[in-house]
Amino acid sequence: MNTNTSKPPLNPELKLAAKAMYLRGMSMPEIAEKCGVSGRTVYNWRNDGLWDEIICGVTPEQAAAKRYCLLADKENKTKGDLDEMDRLFKQLEGFARIRQMEAKTAAIIRGDSGSEGGSLKSQRSDKKKKVQIKNDVSGITADALEKIRTELFFGYQHRWHANKHQKTRFILKSRQIGATFYFAWEAFEDAILTGDNQVFLSASKNQAFVFKAYMIGFARKYFDLELKGSDCITLSNGAELRFVSTNGRTAQGYHGHFYVDEVFWIPDFEKINDLASPMASQKKWRLTYFSTPSVKSHSAYPLWSGEKFNEDRKKKFEFDLTHKTLKNGLLGQDRIWRNIVNIKDAEENGCDLFDIEDLKFRYSDSAFNNLFMCAFMEAGLSVFKLGDLLNCAVDSNIVWVDFKTGTVRPYGNLPVWIGYDPARRGDKSTVVVLAPPLAEGKKFRILEKLTLRGAWRHQANEIKKLSDKYNVQFIGIDCTGPGNGVFEMVQKFYPRATAIHYGLDTKTRLVLKAQDVIEAQRIEWDAEHTDIPQAFLQVRQISTGNDQITYVADRSSETGHADVAWAIMHGLSNEPLTERRKSGVAMSA
């Protein structure tokens, strides 16, 4: 008689399926239920497999937005689901850098504002008992929306709302002052009150999730309403809320009020604008552009400067683009309402979220002026051109069909190269995973980039995890100074790691190789990673005391010392300067 009562081993494919669910945003209890295993088993799988280290190329804000949208689309939500949605929306509000005036907005939600009609939630609850209508906004009043908006936003955002009637608005703004958060609210409010369609154009699907998550969050937090829909949410009054990327196949064919964010970082803006702006061609539709500045050579600049308006006119108009003139907003001769909101303007208008003196201390003058004071970078100082850099940006969700994020081996057994740039004097280290071209005419791709801080051992361990996740064929590490410690640790698990010792000749070869690859458009990265072109734009040419040429980059806590650019260059160094190597498919590390 067989007395062995031990359970048969679990199918390894079950574990892989569980990991895929986790990386799609499902919770641990949900995964355990679907897989028919205990919650402890799933937690062990997650910890042993380091699932949290696998998610790549997505910001925390986008990850929270993606999870929030997943829960919003779920049927029969549990109390735990609803509680998690509350926590996620609070995170999203924090990411938007907008402090909610909780006491006052809570009073509005509870109905403590003195109205006789009771709370909005109770009214919606009573209505639900009578009939279930998908995305029913019929019970939301203009007064309720106005009260919440009044408490939620700062003075400069109220100015944007006061000029909502303008056919075209173009806003040049500081970083992190809540523009995406505000315009998501504006479109949400307008759709409810008018039934008008709203179209959001973002560089990638991941960024579109942020707009969508805010709108779903507003509906749920303030009106106890669950909005449903994927790329399009249709309200009960017929208004459509659409979320599209700058891919030409999706950025056309719709109509409505049109919002586009970070226009000065969109590649081929003129082409995209020609495709997308007809969405708002009817006189009732508005266009809203908002962005931090890049360089004046960007194709969106002629629209901002008025050059495009003057293009075919005999009588030329002068456009005053000074901060003094545009600080409070001004309607130009081309019927575009322009507004500049730098960080000091935001502070004057009630935004107390920043320590401006600390930011000045942390950033170089040029970086501070560009990031926070709405100053365009000087294009001629960089050895790279913004147009070339932006041409390398793609929506990876659409075009990288062989790269499966959220899986154990996202790139299968195809070869990758790794570049590492170490921290210097307290800034961040960066590591990138670079997929080399597999055939003539194919391109390099930046599959993953990580920001690393902490001890050398920790950073080496992060590189080790990448070597377990990918079929790594090359690791290039800058060993000048602090990188040497990481290099020695990496050599223990990857003896073929290549040391890069900086000197005038080495720097020149790295930059020339990057210039060749970028100008020839032989490399791609996801369009949401605007820090990549920002980093390359910091690299400039100088002469040494001996009249020799070398390359340097300004430092800032946001872009380090152009760390992601140097990390990419370290990865590219595996291809000789004068050769375009066919990488082939290596089947083992």
N, C-alpha and C positions, 0 to 999 in steps of 0.2 A: 504494500500500500504506500502510495506516495504521500509523504507528510509535508512536503514543501508548500508552504502557504504564501510565499513571497509573491508580490505583484509582478506581472510581466513588465519589462522596461517600456517606457513611453516611446511612441513613435517619434523619432527626431524631427519629422516634418511638422509635428504638432507644435514643437518649440519654435520652429521657424515661423509658423503661422501666427503664433502668439506675439512674437517680436514685431512682425509686420503690423499687427493690430495696434500694438503699443506705439509704434512710430507714426501711425496714422492719427493718433490722438485719443484712442480708447483708454478708459480707466482700467486699473488692475482688476477690480471685481467684475467688470464687463468681460474682460478677457478670460478670467477664470470660469465664468459661467458658460461662455461660448466653447471653451476648450474642454469643459468637463473635468477640471482639476481644481485643487484647492488654491485659495488666494496665496497661501505661503509658498506654494510651488511656483507661482508666477513671479512673486517677489524674488525668490531665489534665482530664477532664470534671469530676471532683469539685472540683479546685482552681479551674478557670476559672468553674464555675457556683456556687462558694461553697456547696456542698451542706451543709457542716457548720453553716451559719448558718440553715438552713431549719427544723431541728427546733425546735419551740416547745412550750411548755406542759408539758414533761416534765423532771423533775429528773434530775441525773446518776445518782442511785441508781435511779430508775425506768428510765432508758435502759439502764443496765447489766443490770438485772433482765430487761428485755424481750429484749435480745440473748441473755442467758443461757438464757432459756426457749426462744427460737428454736433455738439450737444443741442444746439438750437434746432437742427433738422431731425433730431431723434424723436420718435413717437413714444408716448406713455412715459414721460420723464419721471424719475424717482425724486424723492426729496433730496437725496445726495446729488443728483444731477443739477437740480435747481440751486442748491447751495454752492456747488462748484461754479456754476455760471455767475453767481453773485461775486465770488472771489475773483474769477477771471476778469469780470468787467471792472472791478476795482483796480486790478493790475493794469488794464488797458487805459483807464483814466490816469493812472500814475505815469504810464509811458508817455501819454500825451502832455505831461507836465502841467496839467490843469488841476488846481486844487478845488475840489467841490466844497461849496458852502453847505455842509451836510444838514445843519439844523434847519436852515430855511427851506432847502429843497425837500427835506423830509416832511416839513409842515405842509408843503404843497401836496405831497403824495398822500399824507394822512387826511387831508381836507381840513386842516386847522387854520386855513387862511380866512375863515369867516364866511365862506360860501355856504348856502343852505342846502346845496345839492349833495353833500357828503363827499367822501374821498373818491378820487378817480378810480382807485382799485376796486372799491365797493361797487361803484357804478358798473365797471366792466364785469365784475363777478356776477352781478344781477343779470346783466345782459347775456353772459355765457349760459346761464341756466335756461334761457329762452331759446337760443339758437346758436349754433356754431358756424361762424363765417370765417373763411380763411383770410388772415391778415386784415381783420376788421378794424378799421380806424374811424368808424362812424361816431364813436363816443368821445373822441379827442377834440377838444375845443381850442379855438384860437387863444382864448384867455389863459388856458392851462399852459399852452406852449410858450406864450409870452412870459408868464411868470417864471417858468423854469429857465428860459433863455436869459432873462434878466439876472438871475442869480448865478448862472453857470459860467459866464464869460467875462473877459476883461474889456477895457474901453476900446482898444483897437479892433477887437472882434465885433463889438457893437457898431463900430464905424463901417466895417465890411457889410454888416447886415443893413445898415441904413442906406448903403449904396447897392443893394441887391438888385434894384431896378435897372441899373446900368446894363446896356447890351453886352459890353465887354469890360471885364475887370482884369487887370494885370498887377499882381502884388509881388514885390521883391521883399523878402523877409529874412529875419534872423533864424538861426537854428532853434528848434525846440521851444517854440512859442505857441504851439497848439493849433496850427493852421489846418492840418488834416482833421483833427478832432472837431474844430468849429465847422468846417465846410460839410462834414458828414451830418452834423446837426442841421445846418441850414437847408440841405437838400431833403433831409427827413421831414423837417417842419413844412417846407414848401410843398412837398409831395402830398402831405396830409391835407393841407389847406386848399390846394388848387387842383389836385389830381394830375399835375404835370409830371412827365417822365424826367428822370434824373440819370445822367450817364457819367460814370467815373472812369477816367483813363489813367492807368498806372503803368509803370515800366515793366511790371511782372505780376503774375497771378498772386504771388505771396503778398505784395503790397496791396492789391485789390482786396484781399481778405481783411486788411486792417479797416478800410472804409466800411466794408460789410459788417464786421463785428461791432463797430461803434454804433451803427444804425440799429442792429438787432438789440444791442445793449440799451440804447435809449428807449426803445419800445418796451422792453421788459422791465427795466428799472423804474421808469416813470409812469407807465400805463398798463403794466401787467399784461402785455400783449406779446405773443410769440410769433415773430415773423418767420415765414417759411419761403425757401427758394434757393437755388444754387447761383448760377451766373446772373439770374434775374429774379427779383422779388416783386411780385405784382400785388399791390394793395387793393383793398375792397373797392376803392373808388376808381380803380383802373390805372392808377399811376404805376409806372414801371421803374424800378431801381436796378440799373445795370452796372456791372463791374467788369471791365474789359482791360486787356493789356495792349501795349503799343504794337503788337504784332499786326501787320497790315490786314491779315485775313479776318481779324476780329474787331478792329477799330474803325468799322464803317458799317453802314446799313441801318443804323438806329437813328432815332431823333429824340431830342429832349434838351434840357439844360445840361450843359457840358462842362465838366470840371477836369482839369489835368494838373497833376502835381509834379514838382521838380522839373519844370520844363527846360531849365538850363542844363539838365543832365540827361535829357532824352536824345538818343542818337537819331540822326536824320529828322530833326524836328519839323523842318519845312515840309518834307514828304508826308510825315505822319499828320501834320496839321491840315494839309490839303485833303487827306483822306477822312480825317475825323471831324474837322470843324463844320462840314455840311450837316452834321447831326443837329447843329444849332442854326441852320440857315434861315428857317422861318423866323419872322419878326418877333414871335412870342418867346423864342428860346434865347437863353443867355449863355455866354462863354466866360469861364473863370480860369485864369492861369495863375499859379502861385509857385514860387521857387526861391531857393537860395541861389546866389549868383555863381557862375563858373568863370568863363572868360568872354570877352567881347566878340571873339571870333565865332562863338556858337551861333548856329543858324536861327535861334530864337531871338537873338539880340536885335536884329533889324525891326522886329515887331515891337519890342520894348522901346527902342530908341526913336521910332517914327520913320526910320529910313525906308521901311517897306511901303509906308503910306506915301512918301515923297517920290517913290521910284519912277513912276511914269507921269508925274505932274510937272507942268511948266512952272507953276508957282509953287515954290518950296516953302514949307512951314518949319519954323524952328520949335524944337521941343526942349523945354527946360527939365532936365532929369536930375536936378540937384535934390539933395535930401530936404533942404529947407522948403522947396516948392512942393514936394510930393509927400511930405510928412503927414499931412492931414488929408491927402488924396486930392487929385485934380483930374477933371475931364479934359482930355486933349483935343486938338483939332481933328484927330482921326477917330473921335468918339470912343476912345479907350480910356477908361478911368484907371489911373495909375496911383499906386500907393507904396511908399517905402516904410517898413517897420523894422528898425534895428533894435538891438537889445535894450538900449537906453530908452527908446520910445516905449517899448513894452513895459519897462519899469515905471515910466511916467504915467502909464495908463493902468496901473494897478497890479501888474505882474511882479510879485515879490519872490519869485522862484530862484533867482540867480544872485550870486555874489560876483558882481562885475569886476571888482578889483582882483579877486582871486583868479578869475578867468584871464585877466590881463597878465597876471603873474605866470600862469600855466602855459599860455600860448605865446608864440612869437607874434610880433606886431602884424605881420602880413597875414598869418593864420587867423588871428583874432578879428582883423578887419574883414576878412572874407567870410568867416563863419558867423560872425555876430553883428557886424556893422554894415552888411550889405554892399561891400566893396568887391568889384570884379578883380580877379587875379590878372596879373600882367602876363599875357600869353607868350610874349617874346622871350621871357626869362627862362622858360622851360625848354629842355631839349626834346620834349614830346609835344605833339599837337593834340588839342582836345578833340578835334574832328576825327582824327585817326583812332583815338582811344574809344570814343563813343561808338564808332563803327564796329568795335569788337564786342559790344554788348548785345546779348540775345535774351529771349525768354526761354530759359532752360527747360521749363515745364513742357514747352511745345516742341522744341527742336532736338533735345537730347533724348531720343527714344531709347537708347541703349544704356542710359544711366538711371538706375532705379533707386532713388532715395528711399530710405526706410526699410531696406533689406540688409541681410547679413553681408552680402558681397555686392554692393551697389553697382560695381563696374565689372562684375564677374571675375574672370581670370585674365582680363586684358591688362597690359602693362601700364604702370603710372610712374612718374618721377616726383620726388618731393624736394621742395626748397625750404630752407629754414634761415631766418634772419634773427639774431639774438637781440635781447634788450640791451639798451645802453643808458646808463645814468638814470634808471628808474622808469623808462618807458616800456612798452610792451614788446614781447617777442611775437613773431608770426611764422606760421608754417602753412604751406600751400601744397595741395595735391594736384598735380598737373598731368593730364592725359595727353601723351604725345600723339601726333598724327600717325595713323596706321597704314596710310597709302598716299601716293602722290595726289596733291590737291586737297587733302584733308587738313584739319586744323588742330592746334593745341587747344585744350580746354581746361579751365580752372574748375575742377570738380568740387573742391573743398578748400576752405581757409579757416584757420583757427588762430585765435589770439591767446597767447600763453603768458601767464605770470607765475611767479613763485620760484622755488628752488630748481636747480639744474636737474636733479633727479626726477622731479615731477614733470618737467618739460620733456625730458628724454622718454619717460614712460608714455606721454601722450603721443610721441612719434612712434613708439613701439606699438601702441594700439592701432595706429594707421597702417603699420607694416603687417599687422594681423588681418586687417580689414581689406587691404588691397594687395595686388601682385606688384610689389615695389621693385623696380629695376634700377633705381638711382636715388641717392639722397645726397644733396649738396648743402653743406653747412658752412656758414661764415665762421671761421675759427679765429678771427682777429679779436683778441681780448676775451670778453665773457663767453663767447660761443665755444671756446675750446673745451670747457667742462662738459657741456652738452654733447659735443662731438665724441669725446672719449667714452661717455656712457652709451651713446648710440652704437659705437663700434663693437660693443660687447654682444649686441644682438644682430647687428648688421655690419659685419667686418668690411664690406665694400663701400661704406660711406666715404664720400669725397670731401676733403677739407678744402675750403676756399680761403686763401690768404690774401687779404686786400693789399693792393699797391696801385700805382698809377696805371700800369698795364692791365691789371686785372679789372679794375673799375671800367676802363675804356672798353675792354672786350665785352663785359657784361652789358653796358649801355648800348653799344653798337649792335649787339645781338638782339636786344629787346627792340631797338628802333627798327631793325630789319623785319622782325616778326610782326610788330604792330602796324607798321606802314603797309606791309603786304597783306594785312588782315588775315594772318595765319594763326590767330589765337582768339578765343571766345571766353567770356565770363557772363554770369547772369546779370541782367540789367539793373537789378536792385542793388548791386554792390558798387554804389557810387564812390566808395572809399578807394577803389582801385584806380580809376582815372585821377582822382584827387591826389593820390600818392605819387603817381607817375608825373603829374604836373609840377610837383615840388622838386624834381630832379633837374638841376641846372649845371651849366658848365662854368668853371672858373679857371683862372690861371694861378699857378703856384708862384712862390717867390723866385723860382728859377725859370719862369716863363714857360712852364710845362702846363698842359691842360689836364684837369681832373674834374670829377663830378661830385657834387654835394647836394644835400637836401635839408631844408629847414625842418626843425623839430616842433612837434606839438603833441599834447596828450591825446588828441583825436587821431592824428595820422602818424604818430611816432616820428621816426626819421624816414618817412616814406617806406616803412617796414614791409608792407605787403608788396610794394613794387620791387624792393630788393629781394624778397623771398621768391617772387616769380622769376626774377632774373637768375637767381641761384638755380632754380629748377631748369630754366631754359639753357643753362650753361652746358648741359649734357649733349646738346646738339652743337657741333663745331660752328664757328663763326661763319665760315665760307661754305658750309655744306648743309643741305636740307636732307636730313637722314630719313630713310624709310624705316620706321621703328620695327615693323613686323609684330607678330603676336607671340610673346614668350609664355610658355605654359607653366613655368615654375619660377619661384623667386630666386 
